[in-house]
Amino acid sequence: MTIGESEFMNFSMEDDGSPGTITALFLSRAAARLFPDSPDPIRIALCVNQRKALGTPGAHQSLVGAAMLEYKDKMRG
């Protein structure tokens, strides 16, 4: 199955999401289907470019952090 870029962007913005968070959700759902009985929580690390927040948009250092998103049981519906 494929989805066009503009359709994907519209889908992600409809619920105040971003392409990164929607992709993380899809990956979490795939992992939950592959391993439904796993006792471990499903977590996705979403990379975050911190250059703008730190006021250094031209910095050459890797100023990338991560936000850990956990796919909780109540989100599975």
N, CA, C and O atoms as a Tripos MOL2 file, in Angstrom:
@<TRIPOS>MOLECULE
protein
  308   307    77     0     0
PROTEIN
NO_CHARGES

@<TRIPOS>ATOM
      1 N           0.8400   -1.1720    0.0000 N.3       1 MET1
      2 CA          0.0000    0.0000    0.0000 C.3       1 MET1
      3 C           0.8870    1.2380    0.0000 C.2       1 MET1
      4 O           1.8950    1.2870    0.7050 O.2       1 MET1
      5 N           0.5190    2.2110   -0.7720 N.am      2 THR2
      6 CA          1.2530    3.4720   -0.7990 C.3       2 THR2
      7 C           0.2920    4.6240   -0.5410 C.2       2 THR2
      8 O          -0.9210    4.4980   -0.7130 O.2       2 THR2
      9 N           0.8540    5.7310   -0.1300 N.am      3 ILE3
     10 CA          0.0800    6.9350    0.1160 C.3       3 ILE3
     11 C           0.8880    8.1110   -0.4150 C.2       3 ILE3
     12 O           2.1030    8.1750   -0.2280 O.2       3 ILE3
     13 N           0.2120    9.0340   -1.0730 N.am      4 GLY4
     14 CA          0.8880   10.2060   -1.6130 C.3       4 GLY4
     15 C           1.3520   11.1520   -0.5090 C.2       4 GLY4
     16 O           0.7910   11.1710    0.5860 O.2       4 GLY4
     17 N           2.3790   11.9310   -0.8140 N.am      5 GLU5
     18 CA          2.9380   12.8440    0.1890 C.3       5 GLU5
     19 C           1.9030   13.8550    0.6760 C.2       5 GLU5
     20 O           1.7750   14.0650    1.8820 O.2       5 GLU5
     21 N           1.1720   14.4780   -0.2260 N.am      6 SER6
     22 CA          0.2030   15.4950    0.2020 C.3       6 SER6
     23 C          -0.9210   14.8660    1.0280 C.2       6 SER6
     24 O          -1.4020   15.4760    1.9830 O.2       6 SER6
     25 N          -1.3400   13.6580    0.6680 N.am      7 GLU7
     26 CA         -2.3730   12.9650    1.4480 C.3       7 GLU7
     27 C          -1.8550   12.6190    2.8470 C.2       7 GLU7
     28 O          -2.5770   12.7480    3.8350 O.2       7 GLU7
     29 N          -0.5920   12.1780    2.9160 N.am      8 PHE8
     30 CA          0.0190   11.8580    4.2160 C.3       8 PHE8
     31 C           0.1400   13.1130    5.0790 C.2       8 PHE8
     32 O          -0.1460   13.0720    6.2760 O.2       8 PHE8
     33 N           0.5610   14.2260    4.4790 N.am      9 MET9
     34 CA          0.6910   15.4720    5.2340 C.3       9 MET9
     35 C          -0.6730   15.9330    5.7450 C.2       9 MET9
     36 O          -0.7890   16.3470    6.8980 O.2       9 MET9
     37 N          -1.6980   15.8670    4.9080 N.am     10 ASN10
     38 CA         -3.0440   16.2520    5.3360 C.3      10 ASN10
     39 C          -3.5360   15.3530    6.4630 C.2      10 ASN10
     40 O          -4.1280   15.8310    7.4310 O.2      10 ASN10
     41 N          -3.2910   14.0530    6.3370 N.am     11 PHE11
     42 CA         -3.6970   13.0960    7.3700 C.3      11 PHE11
     43 C          -3.0230   13.4300    8.7010 C.2      11 PHE11
     44 O          -3.6740   13.4200    9.7460 O.2      11 PHE11
     45 N          -1.7330   13.7220    8.6670 N.am     12 SER12
     46 CA         -1.0160   13.9880    9.9160 C.3      12 SER12
     47 C          -1.4320   15.3190   10.5350 C.2      12 SER12
     48 O          -1.4480   15.4430   11.7590 O.2      12 SER12
     49 N          -1.7650   16.3070    9.7240 N.am     13 MET13
     50 CA         -2.1500   17.6230   10.2600 C.3      13 MET13
     51 C          -3.5830   17.6560   10.7630 C.2      13 MET13
     52 O          -3.9260   18.5130   11.5770 O.2      13 MET13
     53 N          -4.4310   16.7410   10.2970 N.am     14 GLU14
     54 CA         -5.8360   16.7230   10.7330 C.3      14 GLU14
     55 C          -5.9680   16.5600   12.2420 C.2      14 GLU14
     56 O          -6.8830   17.1220   12.8440 O.2      14 GLU14
     57 N          -5.0810   15.8100   12.8520 N.am     15 ASP15
     58 CA         -5.1260   15.5780   14.2940 C.3      15 ASP15
     59 C          -3.9710   16.2610   15.0160 C.2      15 ASP15
     60 O          -3.5100   15.7850   16.0540 O.2      15 ASP15
     61 N          -3.5030   17.3830   14.4590 N.am     16 ASP16
     62 CA         -2.4260   18.1770   15.0520 C.3      16 ASP16
     63 C          -1.1450   17.3700   15.2340 C.2      16 ASP16
     64 O          -0.3860   17.6040   16.1740 O.2      16 ASP16
     65 N          -0.9130   16.4340   14.3450 N.am     17 GLY17
     66 CA          0.3070   15.6310   14.3910 C.3      17 GLY17
     67 C           1.3580   16.1760   13.4460 C.2      17 GLY17
     68 O           1.1840   17.2310   12.8370 O.2      17 GLY17
     69 N           2.4280   15.4560   13.3380 N.am     18 SER18
     70 CA          3.4850   15.7860   12.3950 C.3      18 SER18
     71 C           3.8290   14.4940   11.6560 C.2      18 SER18
     72 O           3.4650   13.4110   12.1150 O.2      18 SER18
     73 N           4.5120   14.5870   10.5360 N.am     19 PRO19
     74 CA          4.9030   13.3530    9.8370 C.3      19 PRO19
     75 C           5.7130   12.4100   10.7310 C.2      19 PRO19
     76 O           5.5690   11.1910   10.6420 O.2      19 PRO19
     77 N           6.5550   12.9700   11.5830 N.am     20 GLY20
     78 CA          7.3620   12.1330   12.4780 C.3      20 GLY20
     79 C           6.5350   11.3890   13.5040 C.2      20 GLY20
     80 O           6.7660   10.2050   13.7520 O.2      20 GLY20
     81 N           5.5650   12.0760   14.1090 N.am     21 THR21
     82 CA          4.7500   11.4060   15.1290 C.3      21 THR21
     83 C           3.8170   10.3740   14.5110 C.2      21 THR21
     84 O           3.5720    9.3260   15.1080 O.2      21 THR21
     85 N           3.2940   10.6590   13.3200 N.am     22 ILE22
     86 CA          2.4190    9.6940   12.6580 C.3      22 ILE22
     87 C           3.2130    8.4590   12.2380 C.2      22 ILE22
     88 O           2.7280    7.3340   12.3640 O.2      22 ILE22
     89 N           4.4290    8.6650   11.7410 N.am     23 THR23
     90 CA          5.2920    7.5320   11.3790 C.3      23 THR23
     91 C           5.6120    6.6990   12.6170 C.2      23 THR23
     92 O           5.6080    5.4700   12.5580 O.2      23 THR23
     93 N           5.8900    7.3670   13.7390 N.am     24 ALA24
     94 CA          6.1530    6.6460   14.9910 C.3      24 ALA24
     95 C           4.9350    5.8270   15.4030 C.2      24 ALA24
     96 O           5.0750    4.6980   15.8730 O.2      24 ALA24
     97 N           3.7470    6.3890   15.2310 N.am     25 LEU25
     98 CA          2.5190    5.6600   15.5550 C.3      25 LEU25
     99 C           2.3750    4.4220   14.6760 C.2      25 LEU25
    100 O           2.0570    3.3400   15.1700 O.2      25 LEU25
    101 N           2.6100    4.5820   13.3650 N.am     26 PHE26
    102 CA          2.5080    3.4350   12.4510 C.3      26 PHE26
    103 C           3.5260    2.3520   12.8100 C.2      26 PHE26
    104 O           3.2000    1.1660   12.7790 O.2      26 PHE26
    105 N           4.7530    2.7480   13.1480 N.am     27 LEU27
    106 CA          5.7710    1.7690   13.5410 C.3      27 LEU27
    107 C           5.3830    1.0610   14.8350 C.2      27 LEU27
    108 O           5.6040   -0.1420   14.9790 O.2      27 LEU27
    109 N           4.8090    1.8010   15.7690 N.am     28 SER28
    110 CA          4.3730    1.2010   17.0360 C.3      28 SER28
    111 C           3.2590    0.1970   16.8050 C.2      28 SER28
    112 O           3.2520   -0.8800   17.4020 O.2      28 SER28
    113 N           2.3230    0.5450   15.9430 N.am     29 ARG29
    114 CA          1.2280   -0.3840   15.6400 C.3      29 ARG29
    115 C           1.7430   -1.6450   14.9590 C.2      29 ARG29
    116 O           1.2620   -2.7450   15.2320 O.2      29 ARG29
    117 N           2.7240   -1.4860   14.0700 N.am     30 ALA30
    118 CA          3.3080   -2.6550   13.3970 C.3      30 ALA30
    119 C           3.9940   -3.5640   14.4160 C.2      30 ALA30
    120 O           3.8320   -4.7840   14.3670 O.2      30 ALA30
    121 N           4.7610   -2.9760   15.3410 N.am     31 ALA31
    122 CA          5.4430   -3.7690   16.3650 C.3      31 ALA31
    123 C           4.4280   -4.4800   17.2590 C.2      31 ALA31
    124 O           4.6340   -5.6340   17.6350 O.2      31 ALA31
    125 N           3.3420   -3.8000   17.5980 N.am     32 ALA32
    126 CA          2.3110   -4.4080   18.4480 C.3      32 ALA32
    127 C           1.6480   -5.5910   17.7550 C.2      32 ALA32
    128 O           1.3020   -6.5790   18.4030 O.2      32 ALA32
    129 N           1.4690   -5.4950   16.4410 N.am     33 ARG33
    130 CA          0.8710   -6.6230   15.7050 C.3      33 ARG33
    131 C           1.8440   -7.7870   15.5830 C.2      33 ARG33
    132 O           1.4410   -8.9480   15.6510 O.2      33 ARG33
    133 N           3.1280   -7.4750   15.4020 N.am     34 LEU34
    134 CA          4.1240   -8.5370   15.2650 C.3      34 LEU34
    135 C           4.3840   -9.2570   16.5860 C.2      34 LEU34
    136 O           4.6440  -10.4610   16.6000 O.2      34 LEU34
    137 N           4.3140   -8.5220   17.6920 N.am     35 PHE35
    138 CA          4.6300   -9.0830   19.0080 C.3      35 PHE35
    139 C           3.5080   -8.7640   19.9990 C.2      35 PHE35
    140 O           3.7300   -8.0170   20.9530 O.2      35 PHE35
    141 N           2.3100   -9.3140   19.7930 N.am     36 PRO36
    142 CA          1.1640   -8.9510   20.6400 C.3      36 PRO36
    143 C           1.2960   -9.3800   22.1000 C.2      36 PRO36
    144 O           0.6530   -8.7910   22.9690 O.2      36 PRO36
    145 N           2.1100  -10.3840   22.3850 N.am     37 ASP37
    146 CA          2.2340  -10.8820   23.7500 C.3      37 ASP37
    147 C           3.5020  -10.4150   24.4540 C.2      37 ASP37
    148 O           3.8300  -10.9130   25.5320 O.2      37 ASP37
    149 N           4.2080   -9.4790   23.8660 N.am     38 SER38
    150 CA          5.4570   -9.0000   24.4580 C.3      38 SER38
    151 C           5.1850   -8.2570   25.7630 C.2      38 SER38
    152 O           4.3010   -7.4020   25.8110 O.2      38 SER38
    153 N           5.9290   -8.5710   26.8210 N.am     39 PRO39
    154 CA          5.7310   -7.8670   28.0930 C.3      39 PRO39
    155 C           6.4110   -6.4930   28.1000 C.2      39 PRO39
    156 O           6.1350   -5.6690   28.9710 O.2      39 PRO39
    157 N           7.2870   -6.2510   27.1430 N.am     40 ASP40
    158 CA          8.0200   -4.9930   27.0990 C.3      40 ASP40
    159 C           7.1830   -3.8920   26.4530 C.2      40 ASP40
    160 O           6.4350   -4.1510   25.5110 O.2      40 ASP40
    161 N           7.3080   -2.6610   26.9580 N.am     41 PRO41
    162 CA          6.5750   -1.5630   26.3290 C.3      41 PRO41
    163 C           7.1780   -1.2310   24.9580 C.2      41 PRO41
    164 O           8.3590   -1.4720   24.7090 O.2      41 PRO41
    165 N           6.3580   -0.6850   24.0940 N.am     42 ILE42
    166 CA          6.8260   -0.2650   22.7750 C.3      42 ILE42
    167 C           7.1730    1.2180   22.8670 C.2      42 ILE42
    168 O           6.3270    2.0420   23.2150 O.2      42 ILE42
    169 N           8.4240    1.5490   22.5530 N.am     43 ARG43
    170 CA          8.8790    2.9400   22.5720 C.3      43 ARG43
    171 C           9.5810    3.2550   21.2690 C.2      43 ARG43
    172 O          10.3330    2.4380   20.7360 O.2      43 ARG43
    173 N           9.3290    4.4500   20.7620 N.am     44 ILE44
    174 CA          9.9630    4.9390   19.5480 C.3      44 ILE44
    175 C          10.7010    6.2170   19.9140 C.2      44 ILE44
    176 O          10.1370    7.0890   20.5750 O.2      44 ILE44
    177 N          11.9510    6.3390   19.4920 N.am     45 ALA45
    178 CA         12.7140    7.5720   19.7060 C.3      45 ALA45
    179 C          12.5080    8.4710   18.4920 C.2      45 ALA45
    180 O          12.8540    8.0990   17.3700 O.2      45 ALA45
    181 N          11.9500    9.6420   18.7180 N.am     46 LEU46
    182 CA         11.7150   10.6220   17.6630 C.3      46 LEU46
    183 C          12.8260   11.6590   17.7390 C.2      46 LEU46
    184 O          12.9440   12.3710   18.7360 O.2      46 LEU46
    185 N          13.6320   11.7480   16.7020 N.am     47 CYS47
    186 CA         14.7520   12.6890   16.6810 C.3      47 CYS47
    187 C          14.2440   14.1270   16.6430 C.2      47 CYS47
    188 O          13.2690   14.4470   15.9630 O.2      47 CYS47
    189 N          14.9320   14.9780   17.3920 N.am     48 VAL48
    190 CA         14.5580   16.3870   17.4780 C.3      48 VAL48
    191 C          15.8020   17.2350   17.2330 C.2      48 VAL48
    192 O          16.7980   17.1040   17.9450 O.2      48 VAL48
    193 N          15.7430   18.1050   16.2220 N.am     49 ASN49
    194 CA         16.8330   19.0300   15.9380 C.3      49 ASN49
    195 C          16.7240   20.1890   16.9170 C.2      49 ASN49
    196 O          15.7480   20.9390   16.8780 O.2      49 ASN49
    197 N          17.7080   20.3470   17.7930 N.am     50 GLN50
    198 CA         17.6390   21.3650   18.8390 C.3      50 GLN50
    199 C          18.3670   22.6550   18.4790 C.2      50 GLN50
    200 O          18.4440   23.5630   19.3060 O.2      50 GLN50
    201 N          18.8950   22.7570   17.2790 N.am     51 ARG51
    202 CA         19.6550   23.9550   16.8990 C.3      51 ARG51
    203 C          18.8160   25.2310   17.0170 C.2      51 ARG51
    204 O          19.2650   26.2180   17.6000 O.2      51 ARG51
    205 N          17.6150   25.2130   16.4710 N.am     52 LYS52
    206 CA         16.7670   26.4140   16.5110 C.3      52 LYS52
    207 C          16.4080   26.7850   17.9430 C.2      52 LYS52
    208 O          16.4560   27.9600   18.3080 O.2      52 LYS52
    209 N          16.0480   25.7960   18.7590 N.am     53 ALA53
    210 CA         15.6770   26.0550   20.1550 C.3      53 ALA53
    211 C          16.8500   26.6280   20.9500 C.2      53 ALA53
    212 O          16.6590   27.4190   21.8740 O.2      53 ALA53
    213 N          18.0590   26.2200   20.5820 N.am     54 LEU54
    214 CA         19.2510   26.7080   21.2790 C.3      54 LEU54
    215 C          19.7880   28.0010   20.6630 C.2      54 LEU54
    216 O          20.7900   28.5450   21.1280 O.2      54 LEU54
    217 N          19.1250   28.4860   19.6240 N.am     55 GLY55
    218 CA         19.5480   29.7300   18.9840 C.3      55 GLY55
    219 C          20.8210   29.5890   18.1720 C.2      55 GLY55
    220 O          21.5520   30.5610   17.9820 O.2      55 GLY55
    221 N          21.0900   28.3810   17.6890 N.am     56 THR56
    222 CA         22.3070   28.1280   16.9070 C.3      56 THR56
    223 C          21.9590   27.3880   15.6190 C.2      56 THR56
    224 O          22.3890   26.2500   15.4360 O.2      56 THR56
    225 N          21.1840   28.0120   14.7170 N.am     57 PRO57
    226 CA         20.7480   27.3000   13.5140 C.3      57 PRO57
    227 C          21.8820   26.9000   12.5770 C.2      57 PRO57
    228 O          21.7280   25.9660   11.7890 O.2      57 PRO57
    229 N          23.0180   27.5910   12.6480 N.am     58 GLY58
    230 CA         24.1370   27.2720   11.7610 C.3      58 GLY58
    231 C          25.2170   26.4330   12.4180 C.2      58 GLY58
    232 O          26.2880   26.2520   11.8390 O.2      58 GLY58
    233 N          24.9670   25.9210   13.6010 N.am     59 ALA59
    234 CA         25.9870   25.1480   14.3250 C.3      59 ALA59
    235 C          26.3560   23.8840   13.5550 C.2      59 ALA59
    236 O          25.4950   23.2170   12.9820 O.2      59 ALA59
    237 N          27.6350   23.5690   13.5500 N.am     60 HIS60
    238 CA         28.0860   22.3620   12.8530 C.3      60 HIS60
    239 C          28.0280   21.1240   13.7500 C.2      60 HIS60
    240 O          28.1150   20.0010   13.2540 O.2      60 HIS60
    241 N          27.8830   21.3160   15.0500 N.am     61 GLN61
    242 CA         27.8010   20.1780   15.9660 C.3      61 GLN61
    243 C          26.4660   19.4630   15.8050 C.2      61 GLN61
    244 O          25.4830   20.0400   15.3410 O.2      61 GLN61
    245 N          26.4570   18.2100   16.1960 N.am     62 SER62
    246 CA         25.2130   17.4540   16.1750 C.3      62 SER62
    247 C          24.4140   17.8300   17.4190 C.2      62 SER62
    248 O          24.6930   17.3530   18.5190 O.2      62 SER62
    249 N          23.4390   18.6740   17.2340 N.am     63 LEU63
    250 CA         22.5950   19.1100   18.3440 C.3      63 LEU63
    251 C          21.2240   18.4540   18.2200 C.2      63 LEU63
    252 O          20.1880   19.1160   18.2800 O.2      63 LEU63
    253 N          21.2470   17.1570   18.0480 N.am     64 VAL64
    254 CA         20.0150   16.4030   17.8770 C.3      64 VAL64
    255 C          19.7700   15.5780   19.1370 C.2      64 VAL64
    256 O          20.6400   14.8450   19.6070 O.2      64 VAL64
    257 N          18.5830   15.7190   19.6560 N.am     65 GLY65
    258 CA         18.1780   14.9250   20.8080 C.3      65 GLY65
    259 C          17.0590   13.9850   20.3920 C.2      65 GLY65
    260 O          16.7870   13.8190   19.2030 O.2      65 GLY65
    261 N          16.4240   13.3820   21.3590 N.am     66 ALA66
    262 CA         15.3360   12.4570   21.0460 C.3      66 ALA66
    263 C          14.2190   12.5960   22.0680 C.2      66 ALA66
    264 O          14.4590   12.8000   23.2580 O.2      66 ALA66
    265 N          13.0200   12.4820   21.5830 N.am     67 ALA67
    266 CA         11.8500   12.4130   22.4450 C.3      67 ALA67
    267 C          11.3700   10.9660   22.4030 C.2      67 ALA67
    268 O          11.1040   10.4310   21.3270 O.2      67 ALA67
    269 N          11.2600   10.3410   23.5510 N.am     68 MET68
    270 CA         10.8080    8.9560   23.6200 C.3      68 MET68
    271 C           9.2850    8.9250   23.6710 C.2      68 MET68
    272 O           8.6700    9.4760   24.5840 O.2      68 MET68
    273 N           8.6940    8.2800   22.6880 N.am     69 LEU69
    274 CA          7.2380    8.1450   22.6230 C.3      69 LEU69
    275 C           6.8600    6.7120   22.9650 C.2      69 LEU69
    276 O           7.3070    5.7720   22.3080 O.2      69 LEU69
    277 N           6.0450    6.5480   23.9840 N.am     70 GLU70
    278 CA          5.6200    5.2050   24.3870 C.3      70 GLU70
    279 C           4.2110    4.9310   23.8770 C.2      70 GLU70
    280 O           3.3060    5.7490   24.0340 O.2      70 GLU70
    281 N           4.0490    3.7830   23.2730 N.am     71 TYR71
    282 CA          2.7670    3.3410   22.7310 C.3      71 TYR71
    283 C           2.0120    2.6330   23.8450 C.2      71 TYR71
    284 O           2.1790    1.4320   24.0540 O.2      71 TYR71
    285 N           1.1880    3.3780   24.5530 N.am     72 LYS72
    286 CA          0.4950    2.8470   25.7250 C.3      72 LYS72
    287 C          -0.7250    2.0160   25.3380 C.2      72 LYS72
    288 O          -1.2710    2.1710   24.2460 O.2      72 LYS72
    289 N          -1.1370    1.1550   26.2220 N.am     73 ASP73
    290 CA         -2.2910    0.2860   25.9810 C.3      73 ASP73
    291 C          -3.5380    1.0670   25.6010 C.2      73 ASP73
    292 O          -4.2930    0.6400   24.7280 O.2      73 ASP73
    293 N          -3.7650    2.2210   26.2530 N.am     74 LYS74
    294 CA         -4.9820    2.9830   25.9780 C.3      74 LYS74
    295 C          -4.9750    3.6120   24.5870 C.2      74 LYS74
    296 O          -6.0200    4.0480   24.1040 O.2      74 LYS74
    297 N          -3.7980    3.6660   23.9290 N.am     75 MET75
    298 CA         -3.7000    4.2290   22.5900 C.3      75 MET75
    299 C          -3.9500    3.1770   21.5140 C.2      75 MET75
    300 O          -4.0980    3.5240   20.3420 O.2      75 MET75
    301 N          -3.9990    1.9310   21.8800 N.am     76 ARG76
    302 CA         -4.0580    0.8540   20.8930 C.3      76 ARG76
    303 C          -5.4230    0.7320   20.2140 C.2      76 ARG76
    304 O          -5.5430    0.0530   19.1940 O.2      76 ARG76
    305 N          -6.4340    1.3680   20.7540 N.am     77 GLY77
    306 CA         -7.7480    1.3070   20.1410 C.3      77 GLY77
    307 C          -7.8620    2.3280   19.0510 C.2      77 GLY77
    308 O          -8.9070    2.4310   18.4090 O.2      77 GLY77
@<TRIPOS>BOND
     1     1     2 1
     2     2     3 1
     3     3     4 2
     4     3     5 am
     5     5     6 1
     6     6     7 1
     7     7     8 2
     8     7     9 am
     9     9    10 1
    10    10    11 1
    11    11    12 2
    12    11    13 am
    13    13    14 1
    14    14    15 1
    15    15    16 2
    16    15    17 am
    17    17    18 1
    18    18    19 1
    19    19    20 2
    20    19    21 am
    21    21    22 1
    22    22    23 1
    23    23    24 2
    24    23    25 am
    25    25    26 1
    26    26    27 1
    27    27    28 2
    28    27    29 am
    29    29    30 1
    30    30    31 1
    31    31    32 2
    32    31    33 am
    33    33    34 1
    34    34    35 1
    35    35    36 2
    36    35    37 am
    37    37    38 1
    38    38    39 1
    39    39    40 2
    40    39    41 am
    41    41    42 1
    42    42    43 1
    43    43    44 2
    44    43    45 am
    45    45    46 1
    46    46    47 1
    47    47    48 2
    48    47    49 am
    49    49    50 1
    50    50    51 1
    51    51    52 2
    52    51    53 am
    53    53    54 1
    54    54    55 1
    55    55    56 2
    56    55    57 am
    57    57    58 1
    58    58    59 1
    59    59    60 2
    60    59    61 am
    61    61    62 1
    62    62    63 1
    63    63    64 2
    64    63    65 am
    65    65    66 1
    66    66    67 1
    67    67    68 2
    68    67    69 am
    69    69    70 1
    70    70    71 1
    71    71    72 2
    72    71    73 am
    73    73    74 1
    74    74    75 1
    75    75    76 2
    76    75    77 am
    77    77    78 1
    78    78    79 1
    79    79    80 2
    80    79    81 am
    81    81    82 1
    82    82    83 1
    83    83    84 2
    84    83    85 am
    85    85    86 1
    86    86    87 1
    87    87    88 2
    88    87    89 am
    89    89    90 1
    90    90    91 1
    91    91    92 2
    92    91    93 am
    93    93    94 1
    94    94    95 1
    95    95    96 2
    96    95    97 am
    97    97    98 1
    98    98    99 1
    99    99   100 2
   100    99   101 am
   101   101   102 1
   102   102   103 1
   103   103   104 2
   104   103   105 am
   105   105   106 1
   106   106   107 1
   107   107   108 2
   108   107   109 am
   109   109   110 1
   110   110   111 1
   111   111   112 2
   112   111   113 am
   113   113   114 1
   114   114   115 1
   115   115   116 2
   116   115   117 am
   117   117   118 1
   118   118   119 1
   119   119   120 2
   120   119   121 am
   121   121   122 1
   122   122   123 1
   123   123   124 2
   124   123   125 am
   125   125   126 1
   126   126   127 1
   127   127   128 2
   128   127   129 am
   129   129   130 1
   130   130   131 1
   131   131   132 2
   132   131   133 am
   133   133   134 1
   134   134   135 1
   135   135   136 2
   136   135   137 am
   137   137   138 1
   138   138   139 1
   139   139   140 2
   140   139   141 am
   141   141   142 1
   142   142   143 1
   143   143   144 2
   144   143   145 am
   145   145   146 1
   146   146   147 1
   147   147   148 2
   148   147   149 am
   149   149   150 1
   150   150   151 1
   151   151   152 2
   152   151   153 am
   153   153   154 1
   154   154   155 1
   155   155   156 2
   156   155   157 am
   157   157   158 1
   158   158   159 1
   159   159   160 2
   160   159   161 am
   161   161   162 1
   162   162   163 1
   163   163   164 2
   164   163   165 am
   165   165   166 1
   166   166   167 1
   167   167   168 2
   168   167   169 am
   169   169   170 1
   170   170   171 1
   171   171   172 2
   172   171   173 am
   173   173   174 1
   174   174   175 1
   175   175   176 2
   176   175   177 am
   177   177   178 1
   178   178   179 1
   179   179   180 2
   180   179   181 am
   181   181   182 1
   182   182   183 1
   183   183   184 2
   184   183   185 am
   185   185   186 1
   186   186   187 1
   187   187   188 2
   188   187   189 am
   189   189   190 1
   190   190   191 1
   191   191   192 2
   192   191   193 am
   193   193   194 1
   194   194   195 1
   195   195   196 2
   196   195   197 am
   197   197   198 1
   198   198   199 1
   199   199   200 2
   200   199   201 am
   201   201   202 1
   202   202   203 1
   203   203   204 2
   204   203   205 am
   205   205   206 1
   206   206   207 1
   207   207   208 2
   208   207   209 am
   209   209   210 1
   210   210   211 1
   211   211   212 2
   212   211   213 am
   213   213   214 1
   214   214   215 1
   215   215   216 2
   216   215   217 am
   217   217   218 1
   218   218   219 1
   219   219   220 2
   220   219   221 am
   221   221   222 1
   222   222   223 1
   223   223   224 2
   224   223   225 am
   225   225   226 1
   226   226   227 1
   227   227   228 2
   228   227   229 am
   229   229   230 1
   230   230   231 1
   231   231   232 2
   232   231   233 am
   233   233   234 1
   234   234   235 1
   235   235   236 2
   236   235   237 am
   237   237   238 1
   238   238   239 1
   239   239   240 2
   240   239   241 am
   241   241   242 1
   242   242   243 1
   243   243   244 2
   244   243   245 am
   245   245   246 1
   246   246   247 1
   247   247   248 2
   248   247   249 am
   249   249   250 1
   250   250   251 1
   251   251   252 2
   252   251   253 am
   253   253   254 1
   254   254   255 1
   255   255   256 2
   256   255   257 am
   257   257   258 1
   258   258   259 1
   259   259   260 2
   260   259   261 am
   261   261   262 1
   262   262   263 1
   263   263   264 2
   264   263   265 am
   265   265   266 1
   266   266   267 1
   267   267   268 2
   268   267   269 am
   269   269   270 1
   270   270   271 1
   271   271   272 2
   272   271   273 am
   273   273   274 1
   274   274   275 1
   275   275   276 2
   276   275   277 am
   277   277   278 1
   278   278   279 1
   279   279   280 2
   280   279   281 am
   281   281   282 1
   282   282   283 1
   283   283   284 2
   284   283   285 am
   285   285   286 1
   286   286   287 1
   287   287   288 2
   288   287   289 am
   289   289   290 1
   290   290   291 1
   291   291   292 2
   292   291   293 am
   293   293   294 1
   294   294   295 1
   295   295   296 2
   296   295   297 am
   297   297   298 1
   298   298   299 1
   299   299   300 2
   300   299   301 am
   301   301   302 1
   302   302   303 1
   303   303   304 2
   304   303   305 am
   305   305   306 1
   306   306   307 1
   307   307   308 2
@<TRIPOS>SUBSTRUCTURE
     1 MET1         2 RESIDUE 1 A MET
     2 THR2         6 RESIDUE 1 A THR
     3 ILE3        10 RESIDUE 1 A ILE
     4 GLY4        14 RESIDUE 1 A GLY
     5 GLU5        18 RESIDUE 1 A GLU
     6 SER6        22 RESIDUE 1 A SER
     7 GLU7        26 RESIDUE 1 A GLU
     8 PHE8        30 RESIDUE 1 A PHE
     9 MET9        34 RESIDUE 1 A MET
    10 ASN10       38 RESIDUE 1 A ASN
    11 PHE11       42 RESIDUE 1 A PHE
    12 SER12       46 RESIDUE 1 A SER
    13 MET13       50 RESIDUE 1 A MET
    14 GLU14       54 RESIDUE 1 A GLU
    15 ASP15       58 RESIDUE 1 A ASP
    16 ASP16       62 RESIDUE 1 A ASP
    17 GLY17       66 RESIDUE 1 A GLY
    18 SER18       70 RESIDUE 1 A SER
    19 PRO19       74 RESIDUE 1 A PRO
    20 GLY20       78 RESIDUE 1 A GLY
    21 THR21       82 RESIDUE 1 A THR
    22 ILE22       86 RESIDUE 1 A ILE
    23 THR23       90 RESIDUE 1 A THR
    24 ALA24       94 RESIDUE 1 A ALA
    25 LEU25       98 RESIDUE 1 A LEU
    26 PHE26      102 RESIDUE 1 A PHE
    27 LEU27      106 RESIDUE 1 A LEU
    28 SER28      110 RESIDUE 1 A SER
    29 ARG29      114 RESIDUE 1 A ARG
    30 ALA30      118 RESIDUE 1 A ALA
    31 ALA31      122 RESIDUE 1 A ALA
    32 ALA32      126 RESIDUE 1 A ALA
    33 ARG33      130 RESIDUE 1 A ARG
    34 LEU34      134 RESIDUE 1 A LEU
    35 PHE35      138 RESIDUE 1 A PHE
    36 PRO36      142 RESIDUE 1 A PRO
    37 ASP37      146 RESIDUE 1 A ASP
    38 SER38      150 RESIDUE 1 A SER
    39 PRO39      154 RESIDUE 1 A PRO
    40 ASP40      158 RESIDUE 1 A ASP
    41 PRO41      162 RESIDUE 1 A PRO
    42 ILE42      166 RESIDUE 1 A ILE
    43 ARG43      170 RESIDUE 1 A ARG
    44 ILE44      174 RESIDUE 1 A ILE
    45 ALA45      178 RESIDUE 1 A ALA
    46 LEU46      182 RESIDUE 1 A LEU
    47 CYS47      186 RESIDUE 1 A CYS
    48 VAL48      190 RESIDUE 1 A VAL
    49 ASN49      194 RESIDUE 1 A ASN
    50 GLN50      198 RESIDUE 1 A GLN
    51 ARG51      202 RESIDUE 1 A ARG
    52 LYS52      206 RESIDUE 1 A LYS
    53 ALA53      210 RESIDUE 1 A ALA
    54 LEU54      214 RESIDUE 1 A LEU
    55 GLY55      218 RESIDUE 1 A GLY
    56 THR56      222 RESIDUE 1 A THR
    57 PRO57      226 RESIDUE 1 A PRO
    58 GLY58      230 RESIDUE 1 A GLY
    59 ALA59      234 RESIDUE 1 A ALA
    60 HIS60      238 RESIDUE 1 A HIS
    61 GLN61      242 RESIDUE 1 A GLN
    62 SER62      246 RESIDUE 1 A SER
    63 LEU63      250 RESIDUE 1 A LEU
    64 VAL64      254 RESIDUE 1 A VAL
    65 GLY65      258 RESIDUE 1 A GLY
    66 ALA66      262 RESIDUE 1 A ALA
    67 ALA67      266 RESIDUE 1 A ALA
    68 MET68      270 RESIDUE 1 A MET
    69 LEU69      274 RESIDUE 1 A LEU
    70 GLU70      278 RESIDUE 1 A GLU
    71 TYR71      282 RESIDUE 1 A TYR
    72 LYS72      286 RESIDUE 1 A LYS
    73 ASP73      290 RESIDUE 1 A ASP
    74 LYS74      294 RESIDUE 1 A LYS
    75 MET75      298 RESIDUE 1 A MET
    76 ARG76      302 RESIDUE 1 A ARG
    77 GLY77      306 RESIDUE 1 A GLY
